[in-house]
Amino acid sequence: MKTEEFDFNIDSRYMPQDPVELRGKSRDSGRMIVLDRSTSKIEHSVFTNICDYFRSGDLLVLNDSYMLSNTLEFKGGSESTQVVVHGHEADGATIVNIKSEQLAVEGLILTSTNNAQLTCSLIEPQPDRLWKARFEPVNLLVPTLDQYGERSDKTVPLDPTHWKSTPQAYRSVYAKAPGSLEIPSAGLHFSQELLSQASTKGVEMAYITLHVGATEVYSVRHISAEEIEKHSVRSEYFEVGDKAVAQINRARDEGRRVIAVGTTVMRTLESLALNKGAKAAVEAQAGWTDLYIYPGFEFNVVDVLLTNLHRPRSSHIVLTAAFAGKDFVMRSYDEITEKGGYEFDMFGDSMLIV
């Protein structure tokens, strides 16, 4: 399938750089476009109405990971550089960007200026000026990022003052697991009040963890190949525990809907069911997934998807097209751009596919 089929015009002013709460609104106040696959109808609504689309017995699956700082200062000899951490790999390596070209040398070992015990060894260059690196000891990386790190974001620059002073605005109200290097953004829309409203309606909630990594780097999620099948995404770490698996299997056995909040949840749940068949039970698992979902993929677990509004030619919009149908999804984006006023990307509005 040609990548150009997922192109549309988008204006950068529709990509806010701050969470909605830092723009004087409540986190559940955004717009929401609803795609009904059974009727092929599109409805324009607001997120505060999302419970109208839930049913008693639905299982809402949420990703409880939240975003860390991603940038630390390192030195090599008399030179220093910022190292931007983009994601971890299944082999224990990490994908980074080295800001100083002088220190972007294969085999070089850099030392953290904040913690002399933490080193970064450059293993090999990757496409798009990224590097495969190894941090040692690796258990020092997250606490050092948490204590001393800053944010470096190319596509949607975050306000450094807001990031330091109001970190809760950049994470979901149910987040508890530090580890993502980009925001699992679909869940940002939920307020505690809306979650309580859903629970009162009889919606059950399950929690999984996927730490968002290099799949969210623009050069990775943007599909530059002429055909979508020639694209690939990076591995990301996930955990699905016994309780969540029991909830998922019970909902499927009882014919209740499984609702994925975000593409991270979608990829995690469908990874559990790969090569198992449509009816097979899923099992608790902690591991890595490089699942790239595009049209032709057979879904075995998820019945409903909540996601944000995505950029053209991205792996995310291709995933939504696999779930709802390419023509239907692109028709919805035509309506979004024609109506105007919708906001895109991590701090933007949402799409519910039922």
C-alpha positions in Angstrom: 0.0 0.0 0.0 1.4 3.4 -1.0 2.4 5.7 1.9 1.1 8.7 0.0 -2.4 7.4 0.6 -2.0 8.5 4.3 -1.1 12.1 3.4 -3.1 15.1 4.2 -2.5 18.8 4.9 -1.9 19.9 8.4 -0.9 23.3 9.9 1.7 23.3 12.6 -0.4 25.7 14.7 -2.7 22.8 15.4 0.0 21.1 17.4 0.0 22.6 20.9 3.3 22.5 22.8 1.7 22.4 26.3 -0.8 20.1 28.0 -4.3 21.4 28.0 -4.3 22.0 31.8 -1.4 24.5 31.3 -3.5 26.3 28.7 -6.3 27.1 31.2 -8.6 24.2 30.5 -9.5 20.9 32.1 -7.7 17.8 30.8 -11.0 16.3 29.7 -12.2 19.4 27.7 -10.8 18.5 24.3 -12.7 17.6 21.1 -13.3 14.0 20.1 -14.2 12.6 16.8 -16.1 9.2 16.9 -15.9 6.7 14.1 -18.6 4.0 14.2 -17.3 1.0 12.2 -20.7 -0.7 12.2 -22.5 2.2 10.5 -19.5 4.0 8.8 -20.8 7.2 10.5 -18.6 10.0 11.9 -19.7 12.1 14.8 -18.0 15.2 16.2 -18.2 15.4 20.0 -16.2 16.4 23.1 -14.2 14.1 25.4 -16.5 14.8 28.4 -19.1 12.7 26.5 -16.9 9.6 26.2 -18.9 7.7 28.8 -21.9 7.9 26.4 -20.0 5.5 24.1 -19.2 3.1 26.9 -21.3 0.1 27.8 -21.7 -1.6 31.2 -19.3 -4.5 31.2 -16.7 -2.8 28.9 -13.1 -3.4 30.0 -11.0 -0.2 29.7 -7.3 -1.0 29.4 -5.0 1.8 30.5 -1.2 2.2 30.2 0.2 3.4 33.6 3.6 4.4 32.4 4.7 8.0 32.5 7.4 10.1 30.8 10.8 10.9 32.3 13.3 13.6 31.4 15.4 12.4 28.4 18.6 14.5 28.3 21.8 14.4 30.4 25.1 16.1 30.1 28.1 13.8 29.4 31.8 14.5 28.8 34.5 12.9 26.8 38.0 14.3 27.6 37.8 18.0 27.7 34.6 18.2 25.5 31.0 17.9 26.8 27.7 17.1 25.1 24.1 16.5 25.7 23.0 12.9 25.3 19.3 12.5 24.4 17.8 9.1 25.4 15.1 7.9 23.0 14.5 4.3 23.9 15.8 1.0 25.1 16.4 -2.2 23.0 15.8 -5.8 23.8 19.5 -6.5 23.8 20.2 -4.1 26.6 21.3 -1.2 24.3 19.8 2.2 24.2 19.0 4.5 21.3 20.4 8.0 21.8 21.3 11.2 20.0 24.7 12.8 20.6 24.4 16.6 20.2 28.1 17.2 19.6 29.4 15.7 16.4 32.9 15.8 17.8 31.9 13.2 20.4 29.8 11.1 18.1 32.6 8.5 17.6 32.1 4.7 17.6 33.7 3.1 20.6 33.9 6.3 22.7 33.0 6.1 26.3 31.4 9.2 27.8 31.0 10.0 31.5 28.0 11.7 33.1 28.7 15.1 34.6 26.0 14.5 37.2 27.1 11.1 38.3 30.7 10.0 37.5 29.7 6.3 38.0 27.3 6.4 35.0 29.0 6.0 31.6 27.6 5.9 28.0 29.5 3.7 25.4 28.8 4.4 21.8 28.3 1.1 20.0 27.3 1.9 16.4 25.6 4.6 14.4 22.0 4.2 13.4 19.9 6.0 10.7 18.8 9.6 11.2 21.8 10.5 13.3 20.9 8.2 16.1 23.3 5.9 18.0 23.1 2.6 19.6 24.7 3.0 23.0 25.1 1.2 26.3 24.8 2.8 29.7 26.6 1.3 32.6 25.6 0.5 35.3 22.2 0.7 33.6 20.2 0.8 36.9 21.7 4.3 37.4 20.1 5.8 34.2 16.5 6.2 35.3 17.3 7.8 38.7 19.9 10.1 37.1 17.4 11.2 34.5 14.8 11.7 37.1 17.0 13.8 39.4 19.1 15.8 36.9 17.6 15.3 33.4 16.0 17.9 31.1 13.7 17.4 28.2 14.9 17.8 24.6 12.0 17.4 22.1 12.4 18.2 18.4 8.9 17.8 17.0 6.9 19.2 19.9 9.3 21.3 22.1 8.1 21.3 25.7 8.4 24.3 28.0 11.3 23.5 30.3 9.8 25.6 33.2 6.4 23.9 33.0 8.1 20.5 32.7 10.0 21.0 35.9 7.3 22.8 37.9 4.1 20.9 36.9 5.2 17.3 35.9 1.7 15.9 36.7 0.3 17.8 33.8 2.4 15.6 31.5 1.1 12.3 32.8 -2.2 10.5 33.1 -4.1 10.7 36.4 -3.5 7.0 36.9 0.2 6.9 35.9 2.5 5.2 38.4 5.3 3.5 36.5 8.3 5.7 35.4 10.0 4.7 32.3 8.6 6.2 29.1 10.8 8.6 27.1 7.8 10.0 25.2 4.3 10.6 26.5 1.7 7.8 26.4 -0.7 10.6 25.4 -4.2 9.0 24.8 -4.7 8.7 28.6 -4.0 12.3 29.3 -7.7 13.2 28.4 -9.1 11.3 31.4 -9.9 13.2 34.6 -10.6 11.4 37.8 -14.2 12.5 37.5 -14.6 10.8 34.1 -13.0 7.6 35.3 -15.4 7.6 38.3 -18.3 8.2 35.9 -17.2 5.3 33.8 -16.9 3.0 36.8 -20.4 4.0 38.0 -21.7 3.0 34.6 -20.2 -0.5 35.1 -17.0 -0.1 33.1 -14.1 -2.3 34.5 -10.5 -1.0 34.4 -7.3 -2.9 33.8 -3.7 -1.6 33.9 -0.8 -2.6 31.8 2.6 -1.0 31.3 4.4 -0.1 28.0 7.3 2.3 28.2 7.2 4.4 25.1 10.6 4.7 23.5 12.2 5.2 20.1 9.0 4.3 18.2 7.9 7.9 19.0 11.0 9.5 17.5 9.7 11.4 14.4 12.2 9.7 12.1 10.9 6.4 13.3 7.1 6.9 13.4 7.2 9.0 10.1 7.0 6.6 7.2 9.5 7.7 4.5 9.4 4.5 2.5 7.1 4.6 -0.6 5.2 1.6 0.7 4.0 1.2 4.3 5.0 -2.5 4.3 8.6 -1.5 4.1 8.5 0.5 7.3 9.4 -0.9 10.8 9.2 0.3 14.3 11.6 0.0 17.3 11.1 -2.5 20.2 9.5 -1.2 23.4 9.3 -2.9 26.8 5.9 -3.9 28.3 4.5 -5.7 31.3 1.1 -7.3 31.6 0.5 -8.9 35.0 -1.7 -11.8 36.2 -4.6 -9.5 37.3 -4.8 -7.7 34.0 -4.6 -10.9 32.0 -7.4 -12.5 34.0 -9.6 -9.4 33.4 -8.9 -9.5 29.7 -9.5 -13.2 29.3 -12.7 -13.0 31.3 -14.0 -10.1 29.2 -13.3 -11.9 26.0 -14.9 -15.1 27.2 -18.0 -13.2 28.3 -18.3 -11.3 25.0 -17.6 -7.9 26.6 -15.7 -5.2 24.7 -12.0 -4.6 25.3 -11.2 -0.9 24.9 -7.5 0.1 24.3 -6.6 3.5 25.5 -3.9 4.4 23.1 -1.8 2.8 20.5 0.6 1.6 23.2 -2.2 -0.5 24.7 -3.3 -1.7 21.3 0.2 -2.9 20.4 0.7 -4.6 23.8 -2.6 -6.5 23.8 -2.3 -7.6 20.2 1.3 -8.7 20.9 0.1 -11.0 23.6 -2.3 -12.7 21.1 0.1 -13.1 18.2 0.1 -16.6 16.7 -2.5 -17.8 19.2 -5.7 -17.5 17.3 -8.8 -15.4 17.8 -10.2 -17.4 20.8 -7.0 -18.4 22.6 -6.4 -17.0 26.1 -3.6 -14.6 26.6 -0.9 -15.0 29.3 0.9 -12.7 31.6 4.1 -11.5 30.1 7.0 -9.1 30.5 9.0 -8.5 27.3 9.6 -6.5 24.2 7.4 -5.8 21.2 8.3 -4.5 17.8 4.8 -5.1 16.5 4.0 -2.8 13.5 0.3 -2.8 12.8 -0.8 -1.8 9.3 -3.8 -2.7 7.0 -4.2 -6.4 6.7 -3.4 -7.1 10.3 -5.9 -9.4 12.1 -7.0 -8.1 15.5 -7.7 -10.7 18.2 -8.1 -8.7 21.4 -9.1 -5.1 21.0 -12.7 -4.1 20.1 -12.5 -0.3 20.6 -9.6 2.1 20.3 -9.1 5.6 21.8 -6.2 7.5 20.3 -5.0 11.0 19.6 -5.1 12.8 16.2 -2.0 11.8 14.4 0.4 13.3 11.8 0.2 12.3 8.2 2.4 9.4 7.0 2.9 8.1 10.6 2.9 4.5 11.8 0.1 5.6 14.2 -2.3 6.7 11.5 -1.6 3.5 9.6 -2.5 1.5 12.8 -5.8 3.3 13.0 -6.4 2.6 9.4 -5.8 -1.1 10.0 -8.4 -1.0 12.8 -11.1 1.1 11.1 -10.3 0.9 7.4 -8.1 3.2 5.4 -10.9 5.0 3.5 -13.0 5.5 6.7 -10.0 6.9 8.7 -8.8 9.2 5.9 -12.4 10.5 5.4 -12.5 11.4 9.1 -9.2 13.4 8.7 -10.7 15.1 5.7 -13.6 16.2 7.9 -11.2 17.2 10.7 -9.2 19.5 8.4 -12.3 20.9 6.7 -14.0 21.8 10.0 -10.9 23.2 11.5 -10.1 23.9 15.2 -8.9 20.4 16.0 -5.6 20.0 17.7 -3.1 17.2 16.8 -0.4 15.2 18.4 0.4 14.4 22.0 -1.4 17.4 23.5 -4.2 17.5 21.0 -7.7 16.1 20.6 -8.8 12.5 20.4 -10.4 9.9 18.2 -12.7 7.1 19.4 -13.1 4.1 17.1 -16.0 1.8 18.1 
